[in-house]
Amino acid sequence: MRHRASPRFWDCYSALPQDLRELADRCFSVLRQDMTHPSLQLKKAGRFWSVRVGLHFRALAVQDGSDLLWF
């Protein structure tokens, strides 16, 4: 499965504090290597996919063909 990000995702990402961006980058690295890694808690919730970023944040995506589009 390929991962893509919407322009809105990048706007929101850029607005995050540096430490949270670094955490998101580490989580994405784990996601690319192993989507089933327990720390990510990747799950489908209705039409959305949700992945854990630290204890208090989640990133959301929708499936677009065989891709996940993060927004």
PDB file of N, CA, C and O in Angstrom:
ATOM      1  N   MET A   1       0.850  -1.169   0.000  1.00  0.00           N
ATOM      2  CA  MET A   1       0.000   0.000   0.000  1.00  0.00           C
ATOM      3  C   MET A   1       0.901   1.238   0.000  1.00  0.00           C
ATOM      4  O   MET A   1       1.846   1.334   0.782  1.00  0.00           O
ATOM      5  N   ARG A   2       0.596   2.156  -0.870  1.00  0.00           N
ATOM      6  CA  ARG A   2       1.363   3.406  -0.985  1.00  0.00           C
ATOM      7  C   ARG A   2       0.706   4.491  -0.134  1.00  0.00           C
ATOM      8  O   ARG A   2      -0.513   4.495   0.040  1.00  0.00           O
ATOM      9  N   HIS A   3       1.499   5.393   0.384  1.00  0.00           N
ATOM     10  CA  HIS A   3       0.994   6.495   1.205  1.00  0.00           C
ATOM     11  C   HIS A   3       1.200   7.800   0.457  1.00  0.00           C
ATOM     12  O   HIS A   3       2.275   8.063  -0.082  1.00  0.00           O
ATOM     13  N   ARG A   4       0.148   8.617   0.434  1.00  0.00           N
ATOM     14  CA  ARG A   4       0.234   9.955  -0.160  1.00  0.00           C
ATOM     15  C   ARG A   4      -0.363  10.935   0.839  1.00  0.00           C
ATOM     16  O   ARG A   4      -1.124  10.538   1.722  1.00  0.00           O
ATOM     17  N   ALA A   5      -0.027  12.197   0.705  1.00  0.00           N
ATOM     18  CA  ALA A   5      -0.553  13.220   1.605  1.00  0.00           C
ATOM     19  C   ALA A   5      -1.137  14.365   0.793  1.00  0.00           C
ATOM     20  O   ALA A   5      -0.581  14.780  -0.224  1.00  0.00           O
ATOM     21  N   SER A   6      -2.264  14.861   1.266  1.00  0.00           N
ATOM     22  CA  SER A   6      -2.918  15.982   0.594  1.00  0.00           C
ATOM     23  C   SER A   6      -2.174  17.279   0.920  1.00  0.00           C
ATOM     24  O   SER A   6      -1.435  17.339   1.903  1.00  0.00           O
ATOM     25  N   PRO A   7      -2.364  18.315   0.102  1.00  0.00           N
ATOM     26  CA  PRO A   7      -1.753  19.613   0.423  1.00  0.00           C
ATOM     27  C   PRO A   7      -2.193  20.117   1.804  1.00  0.00           C
ATOM     28  O   PRO A   7      -1.400  20.723   2.524  1.00  0.00           O
ATOM     29  N   ARG A   8      -3.447  19.868   2.171  1.00  0.00           N
ATOM     30  CA  ARG A   8      -3.950  20.281   3.494  1.00  0.00           C
ATOM     31  C   ARG A   8      -3.181  19.568   4.611  1.00  0.00           C
ATOM     32  O   ARG A   8      -2.903  20.156   5.656  1.00  0.00           O
ATOM     33  N   PHE A   9      -2.842  18.294   4.381  1.00  0.00           N
ATOM     34  CA  PHE A   9      -2.044  17.560   5.362  1.00  0.00           C
ATOM     35  C   PHE A   9      -0.735  18.295   5.609  1.00  0.00           C
ATOM     36  O   PHE A   9      -0.339  18.499   6.756  1.00  0.00           O
ATOM     37  N   TRP A  10      -0.060  18.692   4.528  1.00  0.00           N
ATOM     38  CA  TRP A  10       1.238  19.354   4.686  1.00  0.00           C
ATOM     39  C   TRP A  10       1.101  20.710   5.365  1.00  0.00           C
ATOM     40  O   TRP A  10       1.994  21.122   6.106  1.00  0.00           O
ATOM     41  N   ASP A  11      -0.005  21.408   5.121  1.00  0.00           N
ATOM     42  CA  ASP A  11      -0.253  22.675   5.826  1.00  0.00           C
ATOM     43  C   ASP A  11      -0.361  22.439   7.332  1.00  0.00           C
ATOM     44  O   ASP A  11       0.246  23.154   8.128  1.00  0.00           O
ATOM     45  N   CYS A  12      -1.141  21.429   7.709  1.00  0.00           N
ATOM     46  CA  CYS A  12      -1.313  21.106   9.132  1.00  0.00           C
ATOM     47  C   CYS A  12      -0.007  20.610   9.744  1.00  0.00           C
ATOM     48  O   CYS A  12       0.344  20.988  10.862  1.00  0.00           O
ATOM     49  N   TYR A  13       0.701  19.771   9.016  1.00  0.00           N
ATOM     50  CA  TYR A  13       1.984  19.241   9.482  1.00  0.00           C
ATOM     51  C   TYR A  13       2.959  20.385   9.758  1.00  0.00           C
ATOM     52  O   TYR A  13       3.643  20.386  10.782  1.00  0.00           O
ATOM     53  N   SER A  14       3.021  21.348   8.855  1.00  0.00           N
ATOM     54  CA  SER A  14       3.937  22.481   9.010  1.00  0.00           C
ATOM     55  C   SER A  14       3.602  23.335  10.225  1.00  0.00           C
ATOM     56  O   SER A  14       4.481  23.978  10.798  1.00  0.00           O
ATOM     57  N   ALA A  15       2.337  23.342  10.616  1.00  0.00           N
ATOM     58  CA  ALA A  15       1.907  24.155  11.757  1.00  0.00           C
ATOM     59  C   ALA A  15       2.188  23.471  13.100  1.00  0.00           C
ATOM     60  O   ALA A  15       2.059  24.106  14.147  1.00  0.00           O
ATOM     61  N   LEU A  16       2.570  22.192  13.087  1.00  0.00           N
ATOM     62  CA  LEU A  16       2.847  21.470  14.329  1.00  0.00           C
ATOM     63  C   LEU A  16       4.158  21.946  14.954  1.00  0.00           C
ATOM     64  O   LEU A  16       5.058  22.400  14.247  1.00  0.00           O
ATOM     65  N   PRO A  17       4.262  21.842  16.273  1.00  0.00           N
ATOM     66  CA  PRO A  17       5.546  22.129  16.915  1.00  0.00           C
ATOM     67  C   PRO A  17       6.616  21.138  16.431  1.00  0.00           C
ATOM     68  O   PRO A  17       6.293  20.019  16.031  1.00  0.00           O
ATOM     69  N   GLN A  18       7.858  21.545  16.467  1.00  0.00           N
ATOM     70  CA  GLN A  18       8.970  20.742  15.963  1.00  0.00           C
ATOM     71  C   GLN A  18       9.002  19.344  16.584  1.00  0.00           C
ATOM     72  O   GLN A  18       9.205  18.361  15.872  1.00  0.00           O
ATOM     73  N   ASP A  19       8.804  19.243  17.901  1.00  0.00           N
ATOM     74  CA  ASP A  19       8.885  17.933  18.549  1.00  0.00           C
ATOM     75  C   ASP A  19       7.782  16.995  18.072  1.00  0.00           C
ATOM     76  O   ASP A  19       8.000  15.789  17.953  1.00  0.00           O
ATOM     77  N   LEU A  20       6.619  17.533  17.803  1.00  0.00           N
ATOM     78  CA  LEU A  20       5.522  16.704  17.306  1.00  0.00           C
ATOM     79  C   LEU A  20       5.752  16.291  15.843  1.00  0.00           C
ATOM     80  O   LEU A  20       5.391  15.181  15.451  1.00  0.00           O
ATOM     81  N   ARG A  21       6.351  17.177  15.039  1.00  0.00           N
ATOM     82  CA  ARG A  21       6.707  16.801  13.663  1.00  0.00           C
ATOM     83  C   ARG A  21       7.721  15.662  13.667  1.00  0.00           C
ATOM     84  O   ARG A  21       7.615  14.727  12.873  1.00  0.00           O
ATOM     85  N   GLU A  22       8.708  15.743  14.567  1.00  0.00           N
ATOM     86  CA  GLU A  22       9.708  14.675  14.660  1.00  0.00           C
ATOM     87  C   GLU A  22       9.071  13.352  15.072  1.00  0.00           C
ATOM     88  O   GLU A  22       9.429  12.300  14.544  1.00  0.00           O
ATOM     89  N   LEU A  23       8.128  13.399  16.013  1.00  0.00           N
ATOM     90  CA  LEU A  23       7.414  12.196  16.422  1.00  0.00           C
ATOM     91  C   LEU A  23       6.607  11.632  15.253  1.00  0.00           C
ATOM     92  O   LEU A  23       6.601  10.421  15.027  1.00  0.00           O
ATOM     93  N   ALA A  24       5.937  12.496  14.520  1.00  0.00           N
ATOM     94  CA  ALA A  24       5.162  12.059  13.351  1.00  0.00           C
ATOM     95  C   ALA A  24       6.087  11.420  12.306  1.00  0.00           C
ATOM     96  O   ALA A  24       5.728  10.414  11.695  1.00  0.00           O
ATOM     97  N   ASP A  25       7.251  11.987  12.105  1.00  0.00           N
ATOM     98  CA  ASP A  25       8.217  11.419  11.156  1.00  0.00           C
ATOM     99  C   ASP A  25       8.654  10.022  11.589  1.00  0.00           C
ATOM    100  O   ASP A  25       8.746   9.115  10.762  1.00  0.00           O
ATOM    101  N   ARG A  26       8.923   9.846  12.885  1.00  0.00           N
ATOM    102  CA  ARG A  26       9.324   8.528  13.384  1.00  0.00           C
ATOM    103  C   ARG A  26       8.192   7.519  13.210  1.00  0.00           C
ATOM    104  O   ARG A  26       8.432   6.377  12.817  1.00  0.00           O
ATOM    105  N   CYS A  27       6.963   7.933  13.501  1.00  0.00           N
ATOM    106  CA  CYS A  27       5.817   7.037  13.342  1.00  0.00           C
ATOM    107  C   CYS A  27       5.621   6.662  11.879  1.00  0.00           C
ATOM    108  O   CYS A  27       5.295   5.515  11.575  1.00  0.00           O
ATOM    109  N   PHE A  28       5.815   7.613  10.971  1.00  0.00           N
ATOM    110  CA  PHE A  28       5.669   7.309   9.551  1.00  0.00           C
ATOM    111  C   PHE A  28       6.733   6.323   9.097  1.00  0.00           C
ATOM    112  O   PHE A  28       6.467   5.452   8.269  1.00  0.00           O
ATOM    113  N   SER A  29       7.936   6.460   9.638  1.00  0.00           N
ATOM    114  CA  SER A  29       8.997   5.529   9.303  1.00  0.00           C
ATOM    115  C   SER A  29       8.616   4.104   9.726  1.00  0.00           C
ATOM    116  O   SER A  29       8.832   3.151   8.978  1.00  0.00           O
ATOM    117  N   VAL A  30       8.056   3.969  10.915  1.00  0.00           N
ATOM    118  CA  VAL A  30       7.587   2.657  11.381  1.00  0.00           C
ATOM    119  C   VAL A  30       6.449   2.167  10.492  1.00  0.00           C
ATOM    120  O   VAL A  30       6.407   0.991  10.129  1.00  0.00           O
ATOM    121  N   LEU A  31       5.531   3.058  10.140  1.00  0.00           N
ATOM    122  CA  LEU A  31       4.391   2.699   9.292  1.00  0.00           C
ATOM    123  C   LEU A  31       4.849   2.147   7.947  1.00  0.00           C
ATOM    124  O   LEU A  31       4.297   1.158   7.465  1.00  0.00           O
ATOM    125  N   ARG A  32       5.848   2.771   7.341  1.00  0.00           N
ATOM    126  CA  ARG A  32       6.359   2.290   6.051  1.00  0.00           C
ATOM    127  C   ARG A  32       6.988   0.910   6.177  1.00  0.00           C
ATOM    128  O   ARG A  32       6.890   0.097   5.258  1.00  0.00           O
ATOM    129  N   GLN A  33       7.634   0.640   7.313  1.00  0.00           N
ATOM    130  CA  GLN A  33       8.303  -0.644   7.506  1.00  0.00           C
ATOM    131  C   GLN A  33       7.337  -1.751   7.900  1.00  0.00           C
ATOM    132  O   GLN A  33       7.475  -2.886   7.444  1.00  0.00           O
ATOM    133  N   ASP A  34       6.347  -1.427   8.757  1.00  0.00           N
ATOM    134  CA  ASP A  34       5.442  -2.454   9.281  1.00  0.00           C
ATOM    135  C   ASP A  34       4.120  -1.817   9.689  1.00  0.00           C
ATOM    136  O   ASP A  34       3.993  -1.288  10.794  1.00  0.00           O
ATOM    137  N   MET A  35       3.137  -1.871   8.794  1.00  0.00           N
ATOM    138  CA  MET A  35       1.834  -1.256   9.065  1.00  0.00           C
ATOM    139  C   MET A  35       1.120  -1.903  10.255  1.00  0.00           C
ATOM    140  O   MET A  35       0.208  -1.305  10.825  1.00  0.00           O
ATOM    141  N   THR A  36       1.523  -3.102  10.628  1.00  0.00           N
ATOM    142  CA  THR A  36       0.859  -3.797  11.729  1.00  0.00           C
ATOM    143  C   THR A  36       1.575  -3.606  13.072  1.00  0.00           C
ATOM    144  O   THR A  36       1.207  -4.232  14.066  1.00  0.00           O
ATOM    145  N   HIS A  37       2.595  -2.742  13.101  1.00  0.00           N
ATOM    146  CA  HIS A  37       3.335  -2.525  14.347  1.00  0.00           C
ATOM    147  C   HIS A  37       2.357  -2.062  15.432  1.00  0.00           C
ATOM    148  O   HIS A  37       1.586  -1.130  15.204  1.00  0.00           O
ATOM    149  N   PRO A  38       2.379  -2.698  16.606  1.00  0.00           N
ATOM    150  CA  PRO A  38       1.395  -2.390  17.645  1.00  0.00           C
ATOM    151  C   PRO A  38       1.421  -0.950  18.143  1.00  0.00           C
ATOM    152  O   PRO A  38       0.392  -0.444  18.591  1.00  0.00           O
ATOM    153  N   SER A  39       2.560  -0.280  18.078  1.00  0.00           N
ATOM    154  CA  SER A  39       2.621   1.099  18.568  1.00  0.00           C
ATOM    155  C   SER A  39       1.787   2.049  17.714  1.00  0.00           C
ATOM    156  O   SER A  39       1.389   3.113  18.188  1.00  0.00           O
ATOM    157  N   LEU A  40       1.523   1.685  16.481  1.00  0.00           N
ATOM    158  CA  LEU A  40       0.776   2.555  15.570  1.00  0.00           C
ATOM    159  C   LEU A  40      -0.731   2.462  15.777  1.00  0.00           C
ATOM    160  O   LEU A  40      -1.455   3.433  15.561  1.00  0.00           O
ATOM    161  N   GLN A  41      -1.185   1.320  16.185  1.00  0.00           N
ATOM    162  CA  GLN A  41      -2.623   1.068  16.329  1.00  0.00           C
ATOM    163  C   GLN A  41      -3.387   1.508  15.074  1.00  0.00           C
ATOM    164  O   GLN A  41      -4.422   2.168  15.164  1.00  0.00           O
ATOM    165  N   LEU A  42      -2.866   1.138  13.924  1.00  0.00           N
ATOM    166  CA  LEU A  42      -3.533   1.448  12.654  1.00  0.00           C
ATOM    167  C   LEU A  42      -4.844   0.688  12.598  1.00  0.00           C
ATOM    168  O   LEU A  42      -4.881  -0.528  12.790  1.00  0.00           O
ATOM    169  N   LYS A  43      -5.918   1.414  12.333  1.00  0.00           N
ATOM    170  CA  LYS A  43      -7.214   0.755  12.259  1.00  0.00           C
ATOM    171  C   LYS A  43      -8.135   1.505  11.316  1.00  0.00           C
ATOM    172  O   LYS A  43      -7.972   2.697  11.060  1.00  0.00           O
ATOM    173  N   LYS A  44      -9.100   0.770  10.813  1.00  0.00           N
ATOM    174  CA  LYS A  44     -10.111   1.359   9.950  1.00  0.00           C
ATOM    175  C   LYS A  44     -11.298   1.735  10.817  1.00  0.00           C
ATOM    176  O   LYS A  44     -11.780   0.931  11.614  1.00  0.00           O
ATOM    177  N   ALA A  45     -11.765   2.966  10.654  1.00  0.00           N
ATOM    178  CA  ALA A  45     -12.912   3.472  11.404  1.00  0.00           C
ATOM    179  C   ALA A  45     -13.897   4.048  10.394  1.00  0.00           C
ATOM    180  O   ALA A  45     -13.775   5.200   9.977  1.00  0.00           O
ATOM    181  N   GLY A  46     -14.865   3.240  10.013  1.00  0.00           N
ATOM    182  CA  GLY A  46     -15.776   3.654   8.948  1.00  0.00           C
ATOM    183  C   GLY A  46     -15.016   3.736   7.648  1.00  0.00           C
ATOM    184  O   GLY A  46     -14.363   2.772   7.247  1.00  0.00           O
ATOM    185  N   ARG A  47     -15.089   4.879   6.978  1.00  0.00           N
ATOM    186  CA  ARG A  47     -14.360   5.023   5.714  1.00  0.00           C
ATOM    187  C   ARG A  47     -12.948   5.570   5.905  1.00  0.00           C
ATOM    188  O   ARG A  47     -12.206   5.737   4.936  1.00  0.00           O
ATOM    189  N   PHE A  48     -12.582   5.846   7.148  1.00  0.00           N
ATOM    190  CA  PHE A  48     -11.281   6.428   7.455  1.00  0.00           C
ATOM    191  C   PHE A  48     -10.314   5.387   8.003  1.00  0.00           C
ATOM    192  O   PHE A  48     -10.720   4.373   8.572  1.00  0.00           O
ATOM    193  N   TRP A  49      -9.026   5.661   7.817  1.00  0.00           N
ATOM    194  CA  TRP A  49      -7.960   4.919   8.464  1.00  0.00           C
ATOM    195  C   TRP A  49      -7.344   5.859   9.487  1.00  0.00           C
ATOM    196  O   TRP A  49      -7.177   7.050   9.222  1.00  0.00           O
ATOM    197  N   SER A  50      -7.009   5.329  10.648  1.00  0.00           N
ATOM    198  CA  SER A  50      -6.468   6.129  11.730  1.00  0.00           C
ATOM    199  C   SER A  50      -5.181   5.476  12.230  1.00  0.00           C
ATOM    200  O   SER A  50      -5.107   4.255  12.365  1.00  0.00           O
ATOM    201  N   VAL A  51      -4.172   6.296  12.504  1.00  0.00           N
ATOM    202  CA  VAL A  51      -2.903   5.795  13.032  1.00  0.00           C
ATOM    203  C   VAL A  51      -2.491   6.682  14.203  1.00  0.00           C
ATOM    204  O   VAL A  51      -2.668   7.900  14.175  1.00  0.00           O
ATOM    205  N   ARG A  52      -1.950   6.054  15.214  1.00  0.00           N
ATOM    206  CA  ARG A  52      -1.556   6.760  16.427  1.00  0.00           C
ATOM    207  C   ARG A  52      -0.226   7.483  16.210  1.00  0.00           C
ATOM    208  O   ARG A  52       0.714   6.937  15.630  1.00  0.00           O
ATOM    209  N   VAL A  53      -0.176   8.728  16.693  1.00  0.00           N
ATOM    210  CA  VAL A  53       1.060   9.526  16.700  1.00  0.00           C
ATOM    211  C   VAL A  53       1.237   9.995  18.143  1.00  0.00           C
ATOM    212  O   VAL A  53       0.689  11.023  18.542  1.00  0.00           O
ATOM    213  N   GLY A  54       1.996   9.242  18.911  1.00  0.00           N
ATOM    214  CA  GLY A  54       2.155   9.556  20.331  1.00  0.00           C
ATOM    215  C   GLY A  54       0.905   9.182  21.106  1.00  0.00           C
ATOM    216  O   GLY A  54       0.066   8.426  20.618  1.00  0.00           O
ATOM    217  N   LEU A  55       0.786   9.706  22.302  1.00  0.00           N
ATOM    218  CA  LEU A  55      -0.342   9.356  23.170  1.00  0.00           C
ATOM    219  C   LEU A  55      -1.605  10.159  22.891  1.00  0.00           C
ATOM    220  O   LEU A  55      -2.706   9.704  23.201  1.00  0.00           O
ATOM    221  N   HIS A  56      -1.461  11.346  22.310  1.00  0.00           N
ATOM    222  CA  HIS A  56      -2.603  12.254  22.231  1.00  0.00           C
ATOM    223  C   HIS A  56      -3.033  12.643  20.820  1.00  0.00           C
ATOM    224  O   HIS A  56      -3.965  13.429  20.652  1.00  0.00           O
ATOM    225  N   PHE A  57      -2.372  12.106  19.816  1.00  0.00           N
ATOM    226  CA  PHE A  57      -2.670  12.521  18.447  1.00  0.00           C
ATOM    227  C   PHE A  57      -2.862  11.314  17.540  1.00  0.00           C
ATOM    228  O   PHE A  57      -2.323  10.235  17.787  1.00  0.00           O
ATOM    229  N   ARG A  58      -3.646  11.524  16.477  1.00  0.00           N
ATOM    230  CA  ARG A  58      -3.836  10.513  15.447  1.00  0.00           C
ATOM    231  C   ARG A  58      -3.798  11.224  14.101  1.00  0.00           C
ATOM    232  O   ARG A  58      -4.126  12.406  13.996  1.00  0.00           O
ATOM    233  N   ALA A  59      -3.395  10.488  13.084  1.00  0.00           N
ATOM    234  CA  ALA A  59      -3.448  10.981  11.707  1.00  0.00           C
ATOM    235  C   ALA A  59      -4.540  10.191  11.002  1.00  0.00           C
ATOM    236  O   ALA A  59      -4.739   9.009  11.284  1.00  0.00           O
ATOM    237  N   LEU A  60      -5.240  10.838  10.092  1.00  0.00           N
ATOM    238  CA  LEU A  60      -6.352  10.211   9.385  1.00  0.00           C
ATOM    239  C   LEU A  60      -6.077  10.139   7.889  1.00  0.00           C
ATOM    240  O   LEU A  60      -5.424  11.006   7.309  1.00  0.00           O
ATOM    241  N   ALA A  61      -6.596   9.080   7.289  1.00  0.00           N
ATOM    242  CA  ALA A  61      -6.456   8.875   5.843  1.00  0.00           C
ATOM    243  C   ALA A  61      -7.737   8.269   5.306  1.00  0.00           C
ATOM    244  O   ALA A  61      -8.546   7.722   6.056  1.00  0.00           O
ATOM    245  N   VAL A  62      -7.908   8.371   4.008  1.00  0.00           N
ATOM    246  CA  VAL A  62      -8.960   7.649   3.294  1.00  0.00           C
ATOM    247  C   VAL A  62      -8.269   6.783   2.253  1.00  0.00           C
ATOM    248  O   VAL A  62      -7.188   7.113   1.763  1.00  0.00           O
ATOM    249  N   GLN A  63      -8.904   5.686   1.931  1.00  0.00           N
ATOM    250  CA  GLN A  63      -8.337   4.803   0.918  1.00  0.00           C
ATOM    251  C   GLN A  63      -8.692   5.348  -0.463  1.00  0.00           C
ATOM    252  O   GLN A  63      -9.846   5.675  -0.736  1.00  0.00           O
ATOM    253  N   ASP A  64      -7.695   5.438  -1.316  1.00  0.00           N
ATOM    254  CA  ASP A  64      -7.852   5.927  -2.685  1.00  0.00           C
ATOM    255  C   ASP A  64      -7.251   4.856  -3.597  1.00  0.00           C
ATOM    256  O   ASP A  64      -6.051   4.869  -3.871  1.00  0.00           O
ATOM    257  N   GLY A  65      -8.079   3.943  -4.057  1.00  0.00           N
ATOM    258  CA  GLY A  65      -7.563   2.789  -4.800  1.00  0.00           C
ATOM    259  C   GLY A  65      -6.771   1.925  -3.839  1.00  0.00           C
ATOM    260  O   GLY A  65      -7.284   1.490  -2.808  1.00  0.00           O
ATOM    261  N   SER A  66      -5.514   1.679  -4.187  1.00  0.00           N
ATOM    262  CA  SER A  66      -4.656   0.889  -3.295  1.00  0.00           C
ATOM    263  C   SER A  66      -3.784   1.787  -2.408  1.00  0.00           C
ATOM    264  O   SER A  66      -2.930   1.290  -1.674  1.00  0.00           O
ATOM    265  N   ASP A  67      -3.995   3.094  -2.472  1.00  0.00           N
ATOM    266  CA  ASP A  67      -3.223   4.061  -1.681  1.00  0.00           C
ATOM    267  C   ASP A  67      -4.001   4.492  -0.455  1.00  0.00           C
ATOM    268  O   ASP A  67      -5.226   4.378  -0.407  1.00  0.00           O
ATOM    269  N   LEU A  68      -3.270   4.993   0.546  1.00  0.00           N
ATOM    270  CA  LEU A  68      -3.876   5.720   1.641  1.00  0.00           C
ATOM    271  C   LEU A  68      -3.528   7.189   1.455  1.00  0.00           C
ATOM    272  O   LEU A  68      -2.356   7.547   1.336  1.00  0.00           O
ATOM    273  N   LEU A  69      -4.545   8.034   1.431  1.00  0.00           N
ATOM    274  CA  LEU A  69      -4.364   9.472   1.266  1.00  0.00           C
ATOM    275  C   LEU A  69      -4.548  10.132   2.624  1.00  0.00           C
ATOM    276  O   LEU A  69      -5.660  10.191   3.149  1.00  0.00           O
ATOM    277  N   TRP A  70      -3.472  10.620   3.180  1.00  0.00           N
ATOM    278  CA  TRP A  70      -3.487  11.262   4.495  1.00  0.00           C
ATOM    279  C   TRP A  70      -3.904  12.714   4.332  1.00  0.00           C
ATOM    280  O   TRP A  70      -3.444  13.408   3.425  1.00  0.00           O
ATOM    281  N   PHE A  71      -4.775  13.161   5.216  1.00  0.00           N
ATOM    282  CA  PHE A  71      -5.289  14.537   5.100  1.00  0.00           C
ATOM    283  C   PHE A  71      -5.290  15.263   6.426  1.00  0.00           C
ATOM    284  O   PHE A  71      -5.692  16.425   6.493  1.00  0.00           O
TER     285      PHE A  71
END
